[in-house]
Amino acid sequence: MVKQGFLNLQSEEQNKIIEAALGEFSSNDYDSSSMNQIISNAGISKGSMYHYFHNKEDLFIFILDRVMEKKAVFLKNYPAGLDKPVEEMSFFEILTFHLEASIQFARENYRYHMIAVQIQDMPAGKMKDRIWDRFQAAFEQYMEAMVDKAMEGGELRKDLGRDFVIRILELVLLRFADIYPNYSELLNKDDQAIIADMKKLTEFLKTGLKKPDFKEE
């Protein structure tokens, strides 16, 4: 956890540490990231750093929480001039909207995006479990109200059960890079190609793999 010493710093001093940490964690995987390099780039002493954070793990979690907060604000404000308010969109319209916004967030915040890529590639273990617990908690909080509303409105099947639907959405959306092995290359595509990929995903979630006119014997 972040220590009070960091919270007591002026914002300018906090930002030096945050920028140094973002640079190191976005350029290297977690195990290869160097606390000493972050300390050097931030221009502070080792003693000061450990007055702000217990260890590299706590600093990484702090940066991860910052990424999640920044993305939540971005999604809330993206974009201006919609044809209709998000509140009036269908479940799958909202899903497509947020997927497109997530790609745009990655375009505009490349270091944040690369930290997410590093997490995807992180080997299984306690650290990854701790990170995924945070992702899952935030995702479920965001998704539960949407799923409840969609089920009540008849957009989603109730027979599958609320928890099962949320788990499927979590599997597909939080592990997006497992569906697209070259996910890190998506940002090199033009916007229309990316949007086409997003629509494929939401169409699959909506209708599944079965051909609409196929009849089983």
HELIX and SHEET records of a PDB file:
HELIX    1   1 GLN A    4  LEU A    7  1                                   4    
HELIX    2   2 SER A   11  SER A   27  1                                  17    
HELIX    3   3 MET A   35  ALA A   42  1                                   8    
HELIX    4   4 LYS A   46  TYR A   52  1                                   7    
HELIX    5   5 LYS A   56  ASN A   77  1                                  22    
HELIX    6   6 VAL A   86  GLU A   88  5                                   3    
HELIX    7   7 PHE A   91  GLU A  108  1                                  18    
HELIX    8   8 TYR A  110  ASP A  121  1                                  12    
HELIX    9   9 LYS A  126  GLU A  152  1                                  27    
HELIX   10  10 ARG A  162  LEU A  174  1                                  13    
HELIX   11  11 PHE A  176  ILE A  179  1                                   4    
HELIX   12  12 TYR A  183  ASN A  188  5                                   6    
HELIX   13  13 ASP A  191  THR A  207  1                                  17    
END                                                                             
